[in-house]
Amino acid sequence: MNALPAPLALPGWSHTYSGKVRDLYVPEGVAAETSPYLLVVASNRVSAFDFVLEPPIPGKGALLTALSNWWFSRIPMPNHLAVGDAAPTLPDAVADRAVVSRRLDMYPIECVVRGALTGSGFIEYQQTGAVCGITLPEGLSDGDLLDEPIYTPAYKAPFGEHDENITFERSAELVGADIAEALRSASLEIFTAARELAAESEVVLADTKFEFGKDPVTGELVLADEVLTSDSSRYWDAATYFDEALSGSERLASFDKQIVRNWLSANWDKQGEPPVLPDTIVAQTYARYLDLYVRLTGTQPPATTATP
């Protein structure tokens, strides 16, 4: 991964970590290892093929934060958002694209749920007839909806390495049988409810990933990180998806950064640093994110700040 830009200096907060698209802070003067709260800031950065690209997508961080919070308010299980008088307030500079999270003991499992066969799952199916050890019917095509969603976990690799698709049995070895079953059950339940809600907006939820942690005080299972955003999920337009006159690539156009991936694939040989994204690609990508947000929520997104 290429170098990340310097994090913002936020009064009252100390920067502790930056990922491809998120920056983490703890209250100033509090040790990162013991802080009960984290400030999670969603940047406007966009990544593809393990590179952070230039320029960022203006407004992306705020849009995805707002969508994630919209979903959190509709999922009836504990989540990582810190509420109450004791929780620190959001810094004004990033208030539109940040949340204060309570500290959790995160499980090293990426909880992937697939309601359709596509992406890396389809590639694995072509090779083995199964996805993460789950055998599927013969003759399925790219984009086919599955009769029932399947849970296909991945091991969250250390920073700088690729996540690894694993079987459910392997996930049980990593976190214990009871936790593995709880992760699977919660993931499938949330996905099923979200898929039905998305369908009301004429959107197909094809697949998504969830992350969970344990509250170190109560021991309860807590939904964490972002949830059901364009960066963590694959959504298709229902009218387009079910139009049999369209080709596969047209039917499966997703509401995410696939526009960026397609442009890079056509204009970069993946050697050296990637090229700068054209303004048209930046604008088209944001438009896809915005379209999904408006469809699902029925509202326009909140105003955004100009910081990256």
N, C-alpha and C positions, 0 to 999 in steps of 0.2 A: 504494500500500500504506500502511496506517495505521502509526502509530509502534509500535515494538517495546518491550517492557519492558526495563529495564536488565539487562545481563548479570550473572550471578553473579560474585562475587569469589572466585577459586579460588587458594589459596596455591600459589606456585611457577609460576603461569601468568599470561600477559598476554592479555587479550581483543583480538582483531584484527578480527572480522567477525561479523555476525549476519544470517542469512537468515530466511525466514518461520518455519522450524521448527528450524534448527540454529544453533549458536554455535561459533565457531572460536577457538582459543587457541594460543599458542606458549609454549615454556618462558620463564620470566621472565629478562630480561636478554639474550635472543636476538632479533635483528632478524627481523621477520616475513618479509622477502624471502629470508632465507638459512637459516632454521631447517630442520633436516632432519626435524623432527617437527611434527605438528599434533595438537591435542586437538580431537576432533569430538564435540560434545555435542548429543544429540537432546533437544530440549525436549518438553514436553507440549502445546505450542501446536498449534492446528488452524487451517488456512487454507482459504478458499473464495472464489471470485470475486475474487481478488487482495486479500483482506482477511484479517488475522489476527484471529480471533474470540475472544470471551470467553464463558464461562471456558475455560481449557485442559481437556484430557482427562486426568485423573489416571492415571498409569501408562503412558500411550501411548509416551513416549520409551523407557522401559525395554523395553517389549514389542517395539517395532519394532527396537531395537538387538539384542535377543536373537534375533529371527527372522533378521535380516540376518546375524548371526554364524553362526547355524545353517546358512544357505545357503552362506556362505563356506567352511565346513568341508567342504562336499560338492561344491564346484566345483573341478575339477583345473586351475586356472591361477593365476598369481601375483595376489595382491590387495594392497590398500593397508595392511592391518593391520601395525603395527610389532611385531616380536617380538624376543626376545633380551635379554641383560643390559643392553645399552646403551639400550634403549627406556625412556623415562620411565614411571613408574607412574601409574595413574589416581588422581585425587583422590577421596577417600572420598565427598564430597558428591554426586558424579555417577558413581560407579563402575558403577552398574547401567545407565546410559544413555549411556555415552561410550566411545569407542575412541581409542587413539593411532594415528595414521596416519603413514606415511612421506610425505614431500613428493614430489609428482609434477608433471610438466608435463602439465596436463590438456588433452585435446582438446576443441574447442568443438562437439562433436557429441553430441546425445542419441540414443543408439542404441535406437530403438524397434522391438520385434518384435511382430507381431500374428499370433496364431493363430486369431483370430475377427474378424469384421467388425462393429464396433460403435463407439460414441463418435464422435470427430471423423473417424475413418476412414470410418465409414458415411455421415456427412454428405457427405464429399468424393466417395465412391462414387456417391451419389445424383445429384450434380451432374455428374460427369465419367465415371463408369464405371471410375475408377481411384483408387488411393491412392498419393500421392507418386510419380506417374509409372508405377506398376505397374498394368496393365490387368487387371481381374478378370472372371470370367464374369458374364453377364447374369442378372438375376432373383434376386440374393442379398437376403436379409432381415437386419434388425438382429439380431445375435447369431449368425449362421451361422458354423460352424467352417469354416476354409479347408482345402483339401486339403493344402497345405504352408504353414508360417508364412512371412510376408513381412517383409522388413527395410525400415522406413520411417523414415529418419533425420530429425532436426530440428536446426536450428542453434540453439545456446544463446545467446540474446540477452543483451546487457548487462543488469545488474541494473535492475529496474524496467520492463523491456520484455518483450514476449511472445516465447516461442520460436517459430520459424518452421519449418513442415514443408518439407522440401526433397527433391529427388531424390538418388539415389545419385551421379549424375554431378556434382551440385553439391557433395556432400560430398567428392568426390575433388578438386574445385577448391580446397576449403578446407584439406584436410590432406594432399593428395597421393594418388595412385592406390593405392600399396602400402598405406598406412595405412588408407585407406577400405576396401579389400578385407579387411584384417585385422580391422577393427572389425565389418564385416558377418559375416565367417566366425565370429568368436568369439561374437557376439551370437546368431546362429542356433544354434550348437552348444550354448551354455548354455541357451537357451530350450527347445530340444528335450529335453534331459536333464531340466530342471526340470519341464516339462510331464508327462513320464512319471512322475516321482517324485510330483508332486502328484496324479496320477490314482490312484496307489496308496492315497491318503487320501480318495478320492472327491471330489476337488476339480478343477475345470477351470481351468487357467491360460489366460486369454483373451489377455492382452497384458501387456507390461512394458517398462521402459526401463532401459538400462544406461549407465554412464559409465566411460570408460577414460582412463588417462593413461600417460605414458612415464616410466620410471625414468630420472632424469637421469644416473645413473652407468652403468647397464648397457644402457640403451636398450630394455629389454624392455617389452612391452605389459602393463599392469597393470589389473585390474578394481578400480574405486574406488567411493566414495560408498556409499549403501545398495544392497542387492540383493534383489530379489524380495520386498519387503515390501508391506503393504497400501497404503502411500502411493505406491509406484512401480509397482504391478502391479494388474491386475484379475483377481480370482478369482471363480468361481461354484461353488455347491454342485452337484455332479454329479447327484444325485437330482432336485433341483428343475429343473435345466437340461433334463434329458431327459424331464421330465413334460409330455407334449403337452397335458394337460388345463389347464395353467396359462397365463395370459396372458404376453405378452412381458416386462412390467415385473416380474412375479413370478419368471419364469424367470431373469432377468438381474440379480437382486438380488446385489450384490457385497459382499465382505468388507472394506469400507473406509468412507470418510466420506460415501458417497452419501446416507446418512440426514441428514447435516448439510446437504448441498446441497438435498435435497428440501424440508427444513423451511424453509430460507432462501427458496427459490423461492416457497413458499406464503405466507410471512409478511413478505416484504421486497421493495420495488419497485426495489432496487438503487440507490436514491438516498440520499446521505449515509452515515452510519455504519450498519453492520448491527446488528440487535438482538442482545441477549444470548441465548445458547442456553439453553433450559430444561434443568433437571436431567435430565429424562427422555431428552432427545436426547443429552446427554453420556453417560449410562449406556448407552443403546442402541448408541451408536457404539463405546464401549469393548468392549461385549459382542461386537460383530462382529469387531473386531480380535482379541480373545481367542479366539473360536471358531476362527478360522483358525489361530492359533498352535498351539492344542491339537491340532487335526486334523493339521496337517503334522508337528509334532514328536513328538506322542504324550506330551507332558509338560506340566506346569503351568509358567507363567513364573516367573522368579526374583522374589524380594521386591524392592519398589521403595522409593525414597526419596520424601519428601514435597515436595521442591523442584520448582518449575515448570520 
